[in-house]
């Protein structure tokens, strides 16, 4: 594959993060297997005795059911964080000097990373939906749009985290300073909704979270597209700044 082509850059970034992607995937696979086993046990095994208990049936269905069905599928999208690592690797290797010596445009470098992020995100969503379909089939509970909505919400959170980490490292041109900057920004972003929740005395429950994601599904999808597109251009401009 010719170096400098978009396909070549994508393949290079994929190779750099392949081991980390595998590291993210193994815990997810184990978690999904455990989720499937738990659902089978709830329907036909020992957990069925607990689930049928009138004293804890409501709590059991709300908490354990949410964890088994939602958490593994949402955490699959954690793999989108993989390609923020490529910037970290490039910074550690001082690869910006090499990048400046090539005729490849800064936008092409950026586009390669974001095409990988987008592909990983879409694949993660598809795997998450497939997992939920399996859980729904075993548990004899039909999968709904709400289940997909919470998956998209989790993916949006990880996308924002990826964009912040990736660009903060580029801004600081340092892994340590960049990660500190990213942590500061993420804490600031968390404080704002936390203050609003406290002021309005909002009680966040799994059911309310799912309802919120369902009611704002279209907005979440649009937000994902805008986040990826805007961050791609920001990264390209940061590459350009380093090339000056």
C-alpha positions in Angstrom: 0.0 0.0 0.0 1.4 3.3 -1.0 2.5 5.5 1.9 0.8 8.9 1.9 -2.4 7.5 0.6 -5.4 7.7 2.9 -5.6 3.9 3.0 -1.9 3.7 4.0 -2.3 6.2 6.8 -5.4 4.4 8.1 -3.5 1.1 8.0 -0.6 2.6 9.8 -2.8 4.1 12.6 -4.6 0.7 12.9 -1.3 -1.2 13.4 -0.2 1.3 16.0 -3.3 0.7 18.1 -4.0 -2.9 17.3 -2.7 -4.2 20.6 -4.7 -1.6 22.6 -7.8 -2.4 20.6 -7.4 -6.0 21.5 -6.9 -5.1 25.1 -10.2 -3.1 25.1 -12.1 -5.9 23.3 -11.2 -8.8 25.5 -12.9 -7.5 28.7 -15.9 -6.5 26.6 -16.2 -10.0 25.2 -15.9 -11.5 28.7 -18.5 -9.1 30.0 -20.9 -10.0 27.2 -20.5 -13.7 27.8 -21.2 -13.2 31.5 -24.2 -11.2 30.6 -25.6 -14.0 28.4 -24.9 -16.6 31.1 -26.7 -14.4 33.7 -29.7 -14.1 31.5 -29.8 -17.8 30.9 -29.5 -18.3 34.7 -32.4 -15.8 35.3 -34.6 -17.8 32.9 -33.6 -21.3 33.7 -31.1 -21.4 36.6 -30.4 -20.3 40.2 -31.0 -16.6 39.6 -34.5 -17.4 38.6 -35.2 -18.1 42.2 -34.0 -14.7 43.2 -35.8 -12.9 40.4 -39.1 -14.5 41.4 -38.9 -13.4 45.0 -41.7 -11.0 45.7 -39.5 -9.0 48.2 -36.7 -8.1 45.8 -38.3 -8.6 42.4 -38.6 -4.9 41.7 -35.0 -4.1 42.8 -33.7 -7.1 41.0 -35.4 -6.3 37.7 -34.3 -2.6 37.8 -30.7 -3.0 38.8 -29.4 -6.4 37.6 -31.5 -6.3 34.5 -30.1 -2.9 33.6 -26.5 -3.9 34.2 -26.8 -7.1 32.2 -28.6 -5.6 29.2 -27.1 -2.1 29.0 -23.7 -1.8 30.6 -21.8 -4.4 28.4 -23.3 -3.0 25.2 -22.5 0.6 26.2 -18.9 -0.2 27.2 -18.3 -1.8 23.8 -18.1 1.8 22.4 -15.2 2.4 24.9 -13.1 1.1 21.9 -13.4 4.5 20.3 -10.8 5.7 22.8 -8.3 3.5 21.0 -7.3 6.1 18.4 -6.6 8.9 20.8 -3.7 6.6 21.6 -2.2 7.1 18.1 -1.6 10.8 18.9 0.0 9.8 22.2 2.3 7.3 20.4 3.2 10.0 17.8 3.9 12.5 20.5 6.1 10.1 22.5 8.1 9.2 19.3 8.3 12.9 18.3 6.9 11.9 15.0 5.8 15.4 14.2 9.3 16.0 12.7 8.7 13.1 10.3 5.2 14.3 9.5 6.6 17.8 8.6 9.1 16.3 6.1 6.4 14.5 4.1 4.1 16.0 1.4 1.1 14.5 3.0 -1.5 17.2 4.0 -2.3 17.8 7.6 -6.0 17.2 6.9 -5.2 13.7 5.5 -3.4 12.8 8.7 -6.4 13.9 10.6 -9.0 12.3 8.3 -7.2 8.9 8.7 -7.7 9.0 12.5 -11.3 10.1 12.4 -12.3 7.6 9.7 -10.9 4.9 12.1 -12.7 6.4 15.0 -16.0 6.5 13.0 -15.6 2.9 11.8 -14.8 1.7 15.3 -17.8 3.5 16.7 -20.2 2.2 14.1 -18.9 -1.4 14.5 -19.2 -1.0 18.3 -22.8 0.1 18.0 -23.6 -2.8 15.7 -22.0 -5.3 18.1 -23.9 -3.7 21.0 -27.2 -4.0 19.2 -26.4 -7.6 18.3 -25.7 -8.3 22.0 -28.9 -6.7 23.1 -30.8 -8.8 20.5 -29.3 -12.0 21.9 -30.2 -10.9 25.5 -33.7 -10.0 24.4 -34.2 -13.3 22.7 -33.0 -15.3 25.6 -34.9 -13.2 28.2 -38.0 -13.2 25.9 -38.2 -9.5 26.2 -38.3 -7.6 22.9 -35.5 -5.1 22.2 -36.8 -1.6 21.9 -35.6 1.8 20.6 -34.8 2.8 24.2 -32.2 0.0 24.4 -30.5 1.4 21.3 -30.8 5.0 22.6 -28.8 4.3 25.8 -26.2 2.7 23.6 -25.9 5.8 21.5 -25.8 8.0 24.6 -22.9 5.9 26.0 -21.1 6.1 22.6 -21.5 9.9 22.6 -19.9 10.2 26.0 -16.9 8.1 24.8 -16.7 10.1 21.6 -16.4 13.4 23.5 -13.8 11.9 25.8 -11.8 10.7 22.7 -11.9 14.1 21.0 -10.8 15.9 24.2 -7.9 13.6 24.9 -6.7 13.5 21.3 -6.7 17.3 20.8 -5.4 18.2 24.2 -2.3 16.2 23.7 -1.8 18.0 20.3 -2.4 21.4 21.9 0.1 20.8 24.7 2.5 18.8 22.5 3.1 16.7 25.6 1.5 13.6 26.9 1.5 14.6 30.6 0.4 18.2 30.1 -2.1 17.1 27.5 -3.7 14.5 29.7 -3.9 17.0 32.6 -5.5 19.5 30.4 -8.0 16.8 29.1 -8.8 15.8 32.7 -9.4 19.5 33.6 -11.8 20.0 30.7 -13.7 16.8 31.4 -14.1 17.7 35.1 -15.3 21.1 34.0 -17.8 19.5 31.7 -19.0 17.2 34.4 -19.4 20.0 37.0 -22.0 22.0 34.9 -24.6 19.2 34.6 -23.9 18.2 38.2 -24.7 21.7 39.4 -27.9 21.8 37.4 -28.9 18.4 38.8 -28.3 19.5 42.4 -30.1 22.8 42.0 -33.2 21.2 40.5 -32.9 18.2 42.8 -33.1 15.8 39.9 -33.0 12.1 40.9 -31.1 10.2 38.2 -32.2 6.6 37.8 -31.6 4.1 35.1 -35.2 4.5 33.9 -34.9 8.2 33.6 -31.5 7.9 31.8 -33.0 5.6 29.3 -36.0 7.9 28.8 -33.7 10.8 28.3 -31.7 9.0 25.7 -34.8 7.8 23.9 -36.4 11.3 23.8 -33.2 12.8 22.4 -32.0 10.0 20.1 -32.0 12.2 16.9 -30.2 14.9 18.7 -27.6 12.4 19.9 -27.0 11.1 16.4 -26.6 14.6 15.0 -24.3 15.5 17.9 -22.1 12.5 17.1 -21.8 13.6 13.5 -21.0 17.2 14.5 -18.5 16.1 17.2 -16.5 13.9 14.8 -16.6 16.5 11.9 -15.7 19.5 14.0 -13.0 17.6 15.9 -11.5 16.3 12.7 -11.0 19.9 11.4 -9.6 21.0 14.8 -7.1 18.2 14.8 -6.1 19.1 11.2 -5.6 22.7 12.2 -3.5 21.7 15.2 -1.3 19.5 12.9 -1.0 22.5 10.6 0.1 24.7 13.6 2.8 22.3 14.5 4.0 22.3 10.9 4.6 26.0 10.9 
